[in-house]
Amino acid sequence: METTQESFPDKGLAAEPVLAAVAAVSPVMPSRASLPAKGSCWYCEKPLDSVRRFCGKGCADSFDEEAEFTR
């Protein structure tokens, strides 16, 4: 009788090609992910708490779009 480990393939081996495919599609993390929270929206300057970076999805998307054009 074989052990459980022998009957099921290693999960790490199956994940490696997936990670390589994701890295090929998106090699750079979005620039907004590295922004520190500053107490206001990074796009429109609306006051926020000390955790959030953008006041909404519209501002976050606009920030990403503008960052794409200024590369």
Secondary structure as GFF3:
##gff-version 3
##sequence-region A 1 71
A	DSSP	alpha_helix	4	7	.	.	.	ID=ss1
A	DSSP	alpha_helix	11	25	.	.	.	ID=ss2
A	DSSP	three_ten_helix	31	34	.	.	.	ID=ss3
A	DSSP	alpha_helix	57	69	.	.	.	ID=ss4
###
